[in-house]
Amino acid sequence: MPTPRPHHPAAPADLAARRNRREDWLTTAELAHEYKFNVGTLRYWRHIGYGPASFARGRNVVYRRADVEAWIAEQEQHTRRGGTATAA
């Protein structure tokens, strides 16, 4: 019979880091709700390779909040109009 390994609880910093990582993951529904996207649009974008980066966690697709924010900033840079010239 194998001897049980002693249980070493994770350090509080490790637990906080893991919790923060999980909180930074958004499901498709959470992303849609929080950023006012349509769930169907996000699924379509994922299908055609557009939109923020996503990955599978088991049966769920998740997005990292940092990737979503970076993608939104990139879209803003590519589509921004006006605001640089003064009105005459």
PDB file of N, CA, C and O in Angstrom, chain B, residues numbered from 101:
ATOM      1  N   MET B 101       0.841  -1.179   0.000  1.00  0.00           N
ATOM      2  CA  MET B 101       0.000   0.000   0.000  1.00  0.00           C
ATOM      3  C   MET B 101       0.888   1.245   0.000  1.00  0.00           C
ATOM      4  O   MET B 101       1.793   1.364   0.827  1.00  0.00           O
ATOM      5  N   PRO B 102       0.625   2.192  -0.949  1.00  0.00           N
ATOM      6  CA  PRO B 102       1.477   3.376  -1.004  1.00  0.00           C
ATOM      7  C   PRO B 102       1.241   4.276   0.196  1.00  0.00           C
ATOM      8  O   PRO B 102       0.130   4.374   0.717  1.00  0.00           O
ATOM      9  N   THR B 103       2.308   4.925   0.618  1.00  0.00           N
ATOM     10  CA  THR B 103       2.174   5.849   1.738  1.00  0.00           C
ATOM     11  C   THR B 103       1.615   7.168   1.227  1.00  0.00           C
ATOM     12  O   THR B 103       2.029   7.652   0.173  1.00  0.00           O
ATOM     13  N   PRO B 104       0.686   7.748   1.960  1.00  0.00           N
ATOM     14  CA  PRO B 104       0.109   9.016   1.514  1.00  0.00           C
ATOM     15  C   PRO B 104       1.151  10.129   1.569  1.00  0.00           C
ATOM     16  O   PRO B 104       1.974  10.196   2.483  1.00  0.00           O
ATOM     17  N   ARG B 105       1.089  10.995   0.570  1.00  0.00           N
ATOM     18  CA  ARG B 105       2.004  12.134   0.555  1.00  0.00           C
ATOM     19  C   ARG B 105       1.463  13.211   1.488  1.00  0.00           C
ATOM     20  O   ARG B 105       0.252  13.420   1.568  1.00  0.00           O
ATOM     21  N   PRO B 106       2.352  13.886   2.183  1.00  0.00           N
ATOM     22  CA  PRO B 106       1.873  14.944   3.076  1.00  0.00           C
ATOM     23  C   PRO B 106       1.252  16.075   2.263  1.00  0.00           C
ATOM     24  O   PRO B 106       1.707  16.402   1.167  1.00  0.00           O
ATOM     25  N   HIS B 107       0.223  16.649   2.817  1.00  0.00           N
ATOM     26  CA  HIS B 107      -0.463  17.765   2.151  1.00  0.00           C
ATOM     27  C   HIS B 107       0.244  19.061   2.504  1.00  0.00           C
ATOM     28  O   HIS B 107       0.367  19.414   3.677  1.00  0.00           O
ATOM     29  N   HIS B 108       0.708  19.769   1.476  1.00  0.00           N
ATOM     30  CA  HIS B 108       1.346  21.067   1.680  1.00  0.00           C
ATOM     31  C   HIS B 108       0.443  22.123   1.068  1.00  0.00           C
ATOM     32  O   HIS B 108       0.375  22.235  -0.156  1.00  0.00           O
ATOM     33  N   PRO B 109      -0.246  22.896   1.884  1.00  0.00           N
ATOM     34  CA  PRO B 109      -1.121  23.917   1.312  1.00  0.00           C
ATOM     35  C   PRO B 109      -0.307  24.939   0.523  1.00  0.00           C
ATOM     36  O   PRO B 109       0.827  25.262   0.878  1.00  0.00           O
ATOM     37  N   ALA B 110      -0.904  25.432  -0.540  1.00  0.00           N
ATOM     38  CA  ALA B 110      -0.241  26.436  -1.358  1.00  0.00           C
ATOM     39  C   ALA B 110      -0.082  27.721  -0.562  1.00  0.00           C
ATOM     40  O   ALA B 110      -0.896  28.054   0.299  1.00  0.00           O
ATOM     41  N   ALA B 111       0.977  28.421  -0.873  1.00  0.00           N
ATOM     42  CA  ALA B 111       1.212  29.707  -0.213  1.00  0.00           C
ATOM     43  C   ALA B 111       0.108  30.673  -0.611  1.00  0.00           C
ATOM     44  O   ALA B 111      -0.419  30.575  -1.719  1.00  0.00           O
ATOM     45  N   PRO B 112      -0.255  31.605   0.266  1.00  0.00           N
ATOM     46  CA  PRO B 112      -1.324  32.560  -0.057  1.00  0.00           C
ATOM     47  C   PRO B 112      -1.096  33.300  -1.372  1.00  0.00           C
ATOM     48  O   PRO B 112      -2.054  33.568  -2.098  1.00  0.00           O
ATOM     49  N   ALA B 113       0.152  33.634  -1.693  1.00  0.00           N
ATOM     50  CA  ALA B 113       0.433  34.331  -2.956  1.00  0.00           C
ATOM     51  C   ALA B 113       0.091  33.437  -4.142  1.00  0.00           C
ATOM     52  O   ALA B 113      -0.439  33.911  -5.147  1.00  0.00           O
ATOM     53  N   ASP B 114       0.396  32.135  -4.026  1.00  0.00           N
ATOM     54  CA  ASP B 114       0.066  31.202  -5.106  1.00  0.00           C
ATOM     55  C   ASP B 114      -1.436  31.118  -5.314  1.00  0.00           C
ATOM     56  O   ASP B 114      -1.914  31.115  -6.449  1.00  0.00           O
ATOM     57  N   LEU B 115      -2.186  31.049  -4.210  1.00  0.00           N
ATOM     58  CA  LEU B 115      -3.641  30.970  -4.309  1.00  0.00           C
ATOM     59  C   LEU B 115      -4.210  32.237  -4.944  1.00  0.00           C
ATOM     60  O   LEU B 115      -5.108  32.165  -5.782  1.00  0.00           O
ATOM     61  N   ALA B 116      -3.692  33.382  -4.548  1.00  0.00           N
ATOM     62  CA  ALA B 116      -4.165  34.646  -5.123  1.00  0.00           C
ATOM     63  C   ALA B 116      -3.843  34.716  -6.602  1.00  0.00           C
ATOM     64  O   ALA B 116      -4.666  35.180  -7.391  1.00  0.00           O
ATOM     65  N   ALA B 117      -2.664  34.265  -6.991  1.00  0.00           N
ATOM     66  CA  ALA B 117      -2.285  34.293  -8.407  1.00  0.00           C
ATOM     67  C   ALA B 117      -3.192  33.384  -9.223  1.00  0.00           C
ATOM     68  O   ALA B 117      -3.630  33.760 -10.310  1.00  0.00           O
ATOM     69  N   ARG B 118      -3.480  32.180  -8.705  1.00  0.00           N
ATOM     70  CA  ARG B 118      -4.378  31.274  -9.429  1.00  0.00           C
ATOM     71  C   ARG B 118      -5.779  31.846  -9.516  1.00  0.00           C
ATOM     72  O   ARG B 118      -6.419  31.747 -10.563  1.00  0.00           O
ATOM     73  N   ARG B 119      -6.267  32.441  -8.445  1.00  0.00           N
ATOM     74  CA  ARG B 119      -7.606  33.021  -8.454  1.00  0.00           C
ATOM     75  C   ARG B 119      -7.674  34.160  -9.463  1.00  0.00           C
ATOM     76  O   ARG B 119      -8.643  34.264 -10.216  1.00  0.00           O
ATOM     77  N   ASN B 120      -6.653  35.016  -9.484  1.00  0.00           N
ATOM     78  CA  ASN B 120      -6.630  36.121 -10.437  1.00  0.00           C
ATOM     79  C   ASN B 120      -6.626  35.616 -11.868  1.00  0.00           C
ATOM     80  O   ASN B 120      -7.284  36.201 -12.728  1.00  0.00           O
ATOM     81  N   ARG B 121      -5.909  34.555 -12.137  1.00  0.00           N
ATOM     82  CA  ARG B 121      -5.895  34.001 -13.493  1.00  0.00           C
ATOM     83  C   ARG B 121      -7.283  33.505 -13.871  1.00  0.00           C
ATOM     84  O   ARG B 121      -7.743  33.758 -14.984  1.00  0.00           O
ATOM     85  N   ARG B 122      -7.953  32.809 -12.972  1.00  0.00           N
ATOM     86  CA  ARG B 122      -9.301  32.323 -13.279  1.00  0.00           C
ATOM     87  C   ARG B 122     -10.261  33.482 -13.476  1.00  0.00           C
ATOM     88  O   ARG B 122     -11.125  33.431 -14.351  1.00  0.00           O
ATOM     89  N   GLU B 123     -10.119  34.525 -12.672  1.00  0.00           N
ATOM     90  CA  GLU B 123     -11.003  35.673 -12.809  1.00  0.00           C
ATOM     91  C   GLU B 123     -10.738  36.428 -14.105  1.00  0.00           C
ATOM     92  O   GLU B 123     -11.610  37.147 -14.594  1.00  0.00           O
ATOM     93  N   ASP B 124      -9.553  36.271 -14.657  1.00  0.00           N
ATOM     94  CA  ASP B 124      -9.217  36.933 -15.912  1.00  0.00           C
ATOM     95  C   ASP B 124      -9.711  36.158 -17.123  1.00  0.00           C
ATOM     96  O   ASP B 124      -9.607  36.646 -18.248  1.00  0.00           O
ATOM     97  N   TRP B 125     -10.248  34.955 -16.914  1.00  0.00           N
ATOM     98  CA  TRP B 125     -10.829  34.186 -18.008  1.00  0.00           C
ATOM     99  C   TRP B 125     -12.301  34.532 -18.120  1.00  0.00           C
ATOM    100  O   TRP B 125     -13.017  34.560 -17.119  1.00  0.00           O
ATOM    101  N   LEU B 126     -12.749  34.795 -19.326  1.00  0.00           N
ATOM    102  CA  LEU B 126     -14.160  35.082 -19.577  1.00  0.00           C
ATOM    103  C   LEU B 126     -14.720  34.033 -20.526  1.00  0.00           C
ATOM    104  O   LEU B 126     -14.099  33.720 -21.542  1.00  0.00           O
ATOM    105  N   THR B 127     -15.884  33.489 -20.204  1.00  0.00           N
ATOM    106  CA  THR B 127     -16.555  32.604 -21.148  1.00  0.00           C
ATOM    107  C   THR B 127     -17.143  33.473 -22.261  1.00  0.00           C
ATOM    108  O   THR B 127     -17.159  34.700 -22.158  1.00  0.00           O
ATOM    109  N   THR B 128     -17.616  32.838 -23.306  1.00  0.00           N
ATOM    110  CA  THR B 128     -18.234  33.587 -24.402  1.00  0.00           C
ATOM    111  C   THR B 128     -19.413  34.401 -23.888  1.00  0.00           C
ATOM    112  O   THR B 128     -19.567  35.566 -24.256  1.00  0.00           O
ATOM    113  N   ALA B 129     -20.245  33.806 -23.045  1.00  0.00           N
ATOM    114  CA  ALA B 129     -21.411  34.516 -22.516  1.00  0.00           C
ATOM    115  C   ALA B 129     -20.989  35.693 -21.631  1.00  0.00           C
ATOM    116  O   ALA B 129     -21.582  36.769 -21.706  1.00  0.00           O
ATOM    117  N   GLU B 130     -19.966  35.490 -20.793  1.00  0.00           N
ATOM    118  CA  GLU B 130     -19.488  36.568 -19.935  1.00  0.00           C
ATOM    119  C   GLU B 130     -18.903  37.709 -20.757  1.00  0.00           C
ATOM    120  O   GLU B 130     -19.153  38.880 -20.474  1.00  0.00           O
ATOM    121  N   LEU B 131     -18.123  37.360 -21.774  1.00  0.00           N
ATOM    122  CA  LEU B 131     -17.543  38.378 -22.649  1.00  0.00           C
ATOM    123  C   LEU B 131     -18.642  39.164 -23.350  1.00  0.00           C
ATOM    124  O   LEU B 131     -18.597  40.392 -23.414  1.00  0.00           O
ATOM    125  N   ALA B 132     -19.616  38.455 -23.868  1.00  0.00           N
ATOM    126  CA  ALA B 132     -20.726  39.115 -24.558  1.00  0.00           C
ATOM    127  C   ALA B 132     -21.456  40.069 -23.622  1.00  0.00           C
ATOM    128  O   ALA B 132     -21.769  41.197 -24.005  1.00  0.00           O
ATOM    129  N   HIS B 133     -21.724  39.633 -22.422  1.00  0.00           N
ATOM    130  CA  HIS B 133     -22.453  40.469 -21.461  1.00  0.00           C
ATOM    131  C   HIS B 133     -21.626  41.682 -21.041  1.00  0.00           C
ATOM    132  O   HIS B 133     -22.112  42.812 -21.054  1.00  0.00           O
ATOM    133  N   GLU B 134     -20.387  41.435 -20.673  1.00  0.00           N
ATOM    134  CA  GLU B 134     -19.551  42.508 -20.126  1.00  0.00           C
ATOM    135  C   GLU B 134     -19.159  43.555 -21.161  1.00  0.00           C
ATOM    136  O   GLU B 134     -19.085  44.743 -20.847  1.00  0.00           O
ATOM    137  N   TYR B 135     -18.904  43.116 -22.411  1.00  0.00           N
ATOM    138  CA  TYR B 135     -18.434  44.039 -23.437  1.00  0.00           C
ATOM    139  C   TYR B 135     -19.504  44.360 -24.480  1.00  0.00           C
ATOM    140  O   TYR B 135     -19.215  45.001 -25.491  1.00  0.00           O
ATOM    141  N   LYS B 136     -20.725  43.921 -24.240  1.00  0.00           N
ATOM    142  CA  LYS B 136     -21.876  44.232 -25.104  1.00  0.00           C
ATOM    143  C   LYS B 136     -21.711  43.707 -26.532  1.00  0.00           C
ATOM    144  O   LYS B 136     -22.048  44.389 -27.499  1.00  0.00           O
ATOM    145  N   PHE B 137     -21.185  42.482 -26.647  1.00  0.00           N
ATOM    146  CA  PHE B 137     -21.128  41.790 -27.928  1.00  0.00           C
ATOM    147  C   PHE B 137     -22.276  40.791 -27.972  1.00  0.00           C
ATOM    148  O   PHE B 137     -22.797  40.395 -26.929  1.00  0.00           O
ATOM    149  N   ASN B 138     -22.665  40.391 -29.146  1.00  0.00           N
ATOM    150  CA  ASN B 138     -23.646  39.337 -29.316  1.00  0.00           C
ATOM    151  C   ASN B 138     -22.916  37.997 -29.264  1.00  0.00           C
ATOM    152  O   ASN B 138     -21.858  37.849 -29.876  1.00  0.00           O
ATOM    153  N   VAL B 139     -23.466  37.022 -28.544  1.00  0.00           N
ATOM    154  CA  VAL B 139     -22.840  35.703 -28.432  1.00  0.00           C
ATOM    155  C   VAL B 139     -22.648  35.093 -29.816  1.00  0.00           C
ATOM    156  O   VAL B 139     -21.592  34.529 -30.102  1.00  0.00           O
ATOM    157  N   GLY B 140     -23.650  35.201 -30.670  1.00  0.00           N
ATOM    158  CA  GLY B 140     -23.544  34.657 -32.023  1.00  0.00           C
ATOM    159  C   GLY B 140     -22.433  35.315 -32.823  1.00  0.00           C
ATOM    160  O   GLY B 140     -21.748  34.656 -33.604  1.00  0.00           O
ATOM    161  N   THR B 141     -22.257  36.604 -32.630  1.00  0.00           N
ATOM    162  CA  THR B 141     -21.182  37.321 -33.322  1.00  0.00           C
ATOM    163  C   THR B 141     -19.826  36.805 -32.857  1.00  0.00           C
ATOM    164  O   THR B 141     -18.936  36.582 -33.678  1.00  0.00           O
ATOM    165  N   LEU B 142     -19.657  36.612 -31.553  1.00  0.00           N
ATOM    166  CA  LEU B 142     -18.391  36.085 -31.045  1.00  0.00           C
ATOM    167  C   LEU B 142     -18.115  34.685 -31.592  1.00  0.00           C
ATOM    168  O   LEU B 142     -16.981  34.368 -31.950  1.00  0.00           O
ATOM    169  N   ARG B 143     -19.142  33.857 -31.654  1.00  0.00           N
ATOM    170  CA  ARG B 143     -18.956  32.505 -32.204  1.00  0.00           C
ATOM    171  C   ARG B 143     -18.586  32.562 -33.680  1.00  0.00           C
ATOM    172  O   ARG B 143     -17.725  31.809 -34.137  1.00  0.00           O
ATOM    173  N   TYR B 144     -19.230  33.448 -34.423  1.00  0.00           N
ATOM    174  CA  TYR B 144     -18.916  33.598 -35.843  1.00  0.00           C
ATOM    175  C   TYR B 144     -17.487  34.110 -36.028  1.00  0.00           C
ATOM    176  O   TYR B 144     -16.737  33.587 -36.852  1.00  0.00           O
ATOM    177  N   TRP B 145     -17.117  35.128 -35.262  1.00  0.00           N
ATOM    178  CA  TRP B 145     -15.754  35.649 -35.357  1.00  0.00           C
ATOM    179  C   TRP B 145     -14.733  34.551 -35.076  1.00  0.00           C
ATOM    180  O   TRP B 145     -13.731  34.436 -35.781  1.00  0.00           O
ATOM    181  N   ARG B 146     -14.989  33.736 -34.038  1.00  0.00           N
ATOM    182  CA  ARG B 146     -14.078  32.642 -33.717  1.00  0.00           C
ATOM    183  C   ARG B 146     -13.995  31.672 -34.883  1.00  0.00           C
ATOM    184  O   ARG B 146     -12.912  31.173 -35.191  1.00  0.00           O
ATOM    185  N   HIS B 147     -15.112  31.396 -35.534  1.00  0.00           N
ATOM    186  CA  HIS B 147     -15.169  30.487 -36.675  1.00  0.00           C
ATOM    187  C   HIS B 147     -14.322  30.981 -37.839  1.00  0.00           C
ATOM    188  O   HIS B 147     -13.664  30.185 -38.511  1.00  0.00           O
ATOM    189  N   ILE B 148     -14.334  32.289 -38.083  1.00  0.00           N
ATOM    190  CA  ILE B 148     -13.585  32.837 -39.228  1.00  0.00           C
ATOM    191  C   ILE B 148     -12.191  33.328 -38.840  1.00  0.00           C
ATOM    192  O   ILE B 148     -11.470  33.856 -39.687  1.00  0.00           O
ATOM    193  N   GLY B 149     -11.801  33.162 -37.572  1.00  0.00           N
ATOM    194  CA  GLY B 149     -10.467  33.549 -37.141  1.00  0.00           C
ATOM    195  C   GLY B 149     -10.309  35.026 -36.856  1.00  0.00           C
ATOM    196  O   GLY B 149      -9.203  35.559 -36.946  1.00  0.00           O
ATOM    197  N   TYR B 150     -11.389  35.694 -36.516  1.00  0.00           N
ATOM    198  CA  TYR B 150     -11.380  37.117 -36.217  1.00  0.00           C
ATOM    199  C   TYR B 150     -11.694  37.295 -34.737  1.00  0.00           C
ATOM    200  O   TYR B 150     -12.099  36.341 -34.074  1.00  0.00           O
ATOM    201  N   GLY B 151     -11.517  38.477 -34.220  1.00  0.00           N
ATOM    202  CA  GLY B 151     -11.884  38.764 -32.840  1.00  0.00           C
ATOM    203  C   GLY B 151     -10.749  38.480 -31.877  1.00  0.00           C
ATOM    204  O   GLY B 151      -9.651  38.103 -32.285  1.00  0.00           O
ATOM    205  N   PRO B 152     -11.023  38.666 -30.594  1.00  0.00           N
ATOM    206  CA  PRO B 152      -9.984  38.434 -29.584  1.00  0.00           C
ATOM    207  C   PRO B 152      -9.605  36.956 -29.521  1.00  0.00           C
ATOM    208  O   PRO B 152     -10.410  36.072 -29.817  1.00  0.00           O
ATOM    209  N   ALA B 153      -8.356  36.716 -29.127  1.00  0.00           N
ATOM    210  CA  ALA B 153      -7.860  35.341 -29.005  1.00  0.00           C
ATOM    211  C   ALA B 153      -8.678  34.581 -27.959  1.00  0.00           C
ATOM    212  O   ALA B 153      -9.074  35.131 -26.931  1.00  0.00           O
ATOM    213  N   SER B 154      -8.915  33.309 -28.251  1.00  0.00           N
ATOM    214  CA  SER B 154      -9.653  32.450 -27.326  1.00  0.00           C
ATOM    215  C   SER B 154      -8.979  31.087 -27.303  1.00  0.00           C
ATOM    216  O   SER B 154      -8.148  30.778 -28.156  1.00  0.00           O
ATOM    217  N   PHE B 155      -9.343  30.285 -26.327  1.00  0.00           N
ATOM    218  CA  PHE B 155      -8.835  28.922 -26.267  1.00  0.00           C
ATOM    219  C   PHE B 155      -9.841  28.048 -25.533  1.00  0.00           C
ATOM    220  O   PHE B 155     -10.722  28.547 -24.834  1.00  0.00           O
ATOM    221  N   ALA B 156      -9.702  26.752 -25.699  1.00  0.00           N
ATOM    222  CA  ALA B 156     -10.628  25.809 -25.080  1.00  0.00           C
ATOM    223  C   ALA B 156     -10.089  25.376 -23.725  1.00  0.00           C
ATOM    224  O   ALA B 156      -8.908  25.060 -23.584  1.00  0.00           O
ATOM    225  N   ARG B 157     -10.966  25.366 -22.739  1.00  0.00           N
ATOM    226  CA  ARG B 157     -10.702  24.796 -21.426  1.00  0.00           C
ATOM    227  C   ARG B 157     -11.726  23.701 -21.244  1.00  0.00           C
ATOM    228  O   ARG B 157     -12.846  23.942 -20.794  1.00  0.00           O
ATOM    229  N   GLY B 158     -11.332  22.509 -21.596  1.00  0.00           N
ATOM    230  CA  GLY B 158     -12.299  21.417 -21.554  1.00  0.00           C
ATOM    231  C   GLY B 158     -13.347  21.646 -22.631  1.00  0.00           C
ATOM    232  O   GLY B 158     -13.019  21.740 -23.814  1.00  0.00           O
ATOM    233  N   ARG B 159     -14.605  21.735 -22.224  1.00  0.00           N
ATOM    234  CA  ARG B 159     -15.687  21.963 -23.181  1.00  0.00           C
ATOM    235  C   ARG B 159     -16.044  23.435 -23.329  1.00  0.00           C
ATOM    236  O   ARG B 159     -16.928  23.787 -24.110  1.00  0.00           O
ATOM    237  N   ASN B 160     -15.359  24.294 -22.581  1.00  0.00           N
ATOM    238  CA  ASN B 160     -15.657  25.724 -22.622  1.00  0.00           C
ATOM    239  C   ASN B 160     -14.611  26.485 -23.420  1.00  0.00           C
ATOM    240  O   ASN B 160     -13.425  26.159 -23.387  1.00  0.00           O
ATOM    241  N   VAL B 161     -15.066  27.498 -24.131  1.00  0.00           N
ATOM    242  CA  VAL B 161     -14.167  28.431 -24.790  1.00  0.00           C
ATOM    243  C   VAL B 161     -14.028  29.620 -23.864  1.00  0.00           C
ATOM    244  O   VAL B 161     -15.026  30.147 -23.373  1.00  0.00           O
ATOM    245  N   VAL B 162     -12.802  30.045 -23.623  1.00  0.00           N
ATOM    246  CA  VAL B 162     -12.568  31.186 -22.750  1.00  0.00           C
ATOM    247  C   VAL B 162     -11.655  32.199 -23.433  1.00  0.00           C
ATOM    248  O   VAL B 162     -10.907  31.876 -24.356  1.00  0.00           O
ATOM    249  N   TYR B 163     -11.742  33.405 -22.959  1.00  0.00           N
ATOM    250  CA  TYR B 163     -10.943  34.521 -23.446  1.00  0.00           C
ATOM    251  C   TYR B 163     -10.201  35.103 -22.254  1.00  0.00           C
ATOM    252  O   TYR B 163     -10.761  35.202 -21.162  1.00  0.00           O
ATOM    253  N   ARG B 164      -8.968  35.481 -22.450  1.00  0.00           N
ATOM    254  CA  ARG B 164      -8.241  36.199 -21.400  1.00  0.00           C
ATOM    255  C   ARG B 164      -8.597  37.676 -21.519  1.00  0.00           C
ATOM    256  O   ARG B 164      -8.573  38.250 -22.607  1.00  0.00           O
ATOM    257  N   ARG B 165      -8.924  38.275 -20.391  1.00  0.00           N
ATOM    258  CA  ARG B 165      -9.324  39.684 -20.373  1.00  0.00           C
ATOM    259  C   ARG B 165      -8.262  40.566 -21.026  1.00  0.00           C
ATOM    260  O   ARG B 165      -8.605  41.495 -21.757  1.00  0.00           O
ATOM    261  N   ALA B 166      -6.980  40.293 -20.777  1.00  0.00           N
ATOM    262  CA  ALA B 166      -5.898  41.094 -21.361  1.00  0.00           C
ATOM    263  C   ALA B 166      -5.922  40.997 -22.890  1.00  0.00           C
ATOM    264  O   ALA B 166      -5.670  41.990 -23.572  1.00  0.00           O
ATOM    265  N   ASP B 167      -6.223  39.810 -23.434  1.00  0.00           N
ATOM    266  CA  ASP B 167      -6.308  39.648 -24.894  1.00  0.00           C
ATOM    267  C   ASP B 167      -7.486  40.424 -25.459  1.00  0.00           C
ATOM    268  O   ASP B 167      -7.382  41.015 -26.534  1.00  0.00           O
ATOM    269  N   VAL B 168      -8.598  40.428 -24.748  1.00  0.00           N
ATOM    270  CA  VAL B 168      -9.783  41.167 -25.197  1.00  0.00           C
ATOM    271  C   VAL B 168      -9.479  42.659 -25.208  1.00  0.00           C
ATOM    272  O   VAL B 168      -9.781  43.348 -26.182  1.00  0.00           O
ATOM    273  N   GLU B 169      -8.883  43.161 -24.130  1.00  0.00           N
ATOM    274  CA  GLU B 169      -8.552  44.585 -24.045  1.00  0.00           C
ATOM    275  C   GLU B 169      -7.560  44.975 -25.139  1.00  0.00           C
ATOM    276  O   GLU B 169      -7.702  46.034 -25.750  1.00  0.00           O
ATOM    277  N   ALA B 170      -6.559  44.133 -25.391  1.00  0.00           N
ATOM    278  CA  ALA B 170      -5.576  44.421 -26.442  1.00  0.00           C
ATOM    279  C   ALA B 170      -6.247  44.440 -27.813  1.00  0.00           C
ATOM    280  O   ALA B 170      -5.937  45.300 -28.638  1.00  0.00           O
ATOM    281  N   TRP B 171      -7.161  43.503 -28.069  1.00  0.00           N
ATOM    282  CA  TRP B 171      -7.854  43.450 -29.348  1.00  0.00           C
ATOM    283  C   TRP B 171      -8.727  44.696 -29.542  1.00  0.00           C
ATOM    284  O   TRP B 171      -8.771  45.259 -30.636  1.00  0.00           O
ATOM    285  N   ILE B 172      -9.411  45.118 -28.495  1.00  0.00           N
ATOM    286  CA  ILE B 172     -10.240  46.322 -28.586  1.00  0.00           C
ATOM    287  C   ILE B 172      -9.367  47.545 -28.868  1.00  0.00           C
ATOM    288  O   ILE B 172      -9.727  48.381 -29.696  1.00  0.00           O
ATOM    289  N   ALA B 173      -8.226  47.657 -28.192  1.00  0.00           N
ATOM    290  CA  ALA B 173      -7.311  48.784 -28.425  1.00  0.00           C
ATOM    291  C   ALA B 173      -6.796  48.771 -29.862  1.00  0.00           C
ATOM    292  O   ALA B 173      -6.667  49.823 -30.489  1.00  0.00           O
ATOM    293  N   GLU B 174      -6.503  47.582 -30.381  1.00  0.00           N
ATOM    294  CA  GLU B 174      -6.046  47.450 -31.769  1.00  0.00           C
ATOM    295  C   GLU B 174      -7.139  47.900 -32.739  1.00  0.00           C
ATOM    296  O   GLU B 174      -6.854  48.590 -33.718  1.00  0.00           O
ATOM    297  N   GLN B 175      -8.374  47.515 -32.474  1.00  0.00           N
ATOM    298  CA  GLN B 175      -9.484  47.927 -33.331  1.00  0.00           C
ATOM    299  C   GLN B 175      -9.644  49.443 -33.306  1.00  0.00           C
ATOM    300  O   GLN B 175      -9.913  50.069 -34.331  1.00  0.00           O
ATOM    301  N   GLU B 176      -9.475  50.023 -32.121  1.00  0.00           N
ATOM    302  CA  GLU B 176      -9.583  51.473 -31.997  1.00  0.00           C
ATOM    303  C   GLU B 176      -8.505  52.167 -32.828  1.00  0.00           C
ATOM    304  O   GLU B 176      -8.784  53.150 -33.514  1.00  0.00           O
ATOM    305  N   GLN B 177      -7.279  51.658 -32.768  1.00  0.00           N
ATOM    306  CA  GLN B 177      -6.191  52.260 -33.534  1.00  0.00           C
ATOM    307  C   GLN B 177      -6.437  52.167 -35.040  1.00  0.00           C
ATOM    308  O   GLN B 177      -6.132  53.106 -35.775  1.00  0.00           O
ATOM    309  N   HIS B 178      -6.981  51.052 -35.501  1.00  0.00           N
ATOM    310  CA  HIS B 178      -7.200  50.842 -36.936  1.00  0.00           C
ATOM    311  C   HIS B 178      -8.417  51.577 -37.468  1.00  0.00           C
ATOM    312  O   HIS B 178      -8.494  51.837 -38.668  1.00  0.00           O
ATOM    313  N   THR B 179      -9.353  51.914 -36.625  1.00  0.00           N
ATOM    314  CA  THR B 179     -10.609  52.501 -37.126  1.00  0.00           C
ATOM    315  C   THR B 179     -10.870  53.911 -36.640  1.00  0.00           C
ATOM    316  O   THR B 179     -11.897  54.492 -36.993  1.00  0.00           O
ATOM    317  N   ARG B 180      -9.986  54.481 -35.846  1.00  0.00           N
ATOM    318  CA  ARG B 180     -10.217  55.822 -35.291  1.00  0.00           C
ATOM    319  C   ARG B 180     -10.247  56.849 -36.410  1.00  0.00           C
ATOM    320  O   ARG B 180      -9.408  56.824 -37.311  1.00  0.00           O
ATOM    321  N   ARG B 181     -11.210  57.742 -36.350  1.00  0.00           N
ATOM    322  CA  ARG B 181     -11.360  58.822 -37.323  1.00  0.00           C
ATOM    323  C   ARG B 181     -11.512  60.136 -36.575  1.00  0.00           C
ATOM    324  O   ARG B 181     -12.168  60.204 -35.536  1.00  0.00           O
ATOM    325  N   GLY B 182     -10.896  61.175 -37.118  1.00  0.00           N
ATOM    326  CA  GLY B 182     -11.066  62.510 -36.558  1.00  0.00           C
ATOM    327  C   GLY B 182     -10.364  62.701 -35.230  1.00  0.00           C
ATOM    328  O   GLY B 182      -9.669  61.817 -34.729  1.00  0.00           O
ATOM    329  N   GLY B 183     -10.569  63.879 -34.680  1.00  0.00           N
ATOM    330  CA  GLY B 183     -10.015  64.178 -33.370  1.00  0.00           C
ATOM    331  C   GLY B 183      -8.605  64.724 -33.399  1.00  0.00           C
ATOM    332  O   GLY B 183      -8.080  65.104 -32.353  1.00  0.00           O
ATOM    333  N   THR B 184      -7.959  64.778 -34.581  1.00  0.00           N
ATOM    334  CA  THR B 184      -6.582  65.260 -34.621  1.00  0.00           C
ATOM    335  C   THR B 184      -6.462  66.670 -35.177  1.00  0.00           C
ATOM    336  O   THR B 184      -5.501  67.375 -34.869  1.00  0.00           O
ATOM    337  N   ALA B 185      -7.422  67.092 -35.992  1.00  0.00           N
ATOM    338  CA  ALA B 185      -7.367  68.437 -36.585  1.00  0.00           C
ATOM    339  C   ALA B 185      -8.325  69.354 -35.839  1.00  0.00           C
ATOM    340  O   ALA B 185      -9.375  68.925 -35.360  1.00  0.00           O
ATOM    341  N   THR B 186      -7.945  70.617 -35.749  1.00  0.00           N
ATOM    342  CA  THR B 186      -8.825  71.574 -35.113  1.00  0.00           C
ATOM    343  C   THR B 186      -9.859  72.066 -36.126  1.00  0.00           C
ATOM    344  O   THR B 186      -9.568  72.199 -37.315  1.00  0.00           O
ATOM    345  N   ALA B 187     -11.034  72.325 -35.648  1.00  0.00           N
ATOM    346  CA  ALA B 187     -12.112  72.811 -36.535  1.00  0.00           C
ATOM    347  C   ALA B 187     -11.836  74.265 -36.896  1.00  0.00           C
ATOM    348  O   ALA B 187     -11.392  75.047 -36.056  1.00  0.00           O
ATOM    349  N   ALA B 188     -12.094  74.613 -38.120  1.00  0.00           N
ATOM    350  CA  ALA B 188     -11.843  75.985 -38.577  1.00  0.00           C
ATOM    351  C   ALA B 188     -13.043  76.864 -38.342  1.00  0.00           C
ATOM    352  O   ALA B 188     -13.012  78.051 -38.665  1.00  0.00           O
TER     353      ALA B 188
END
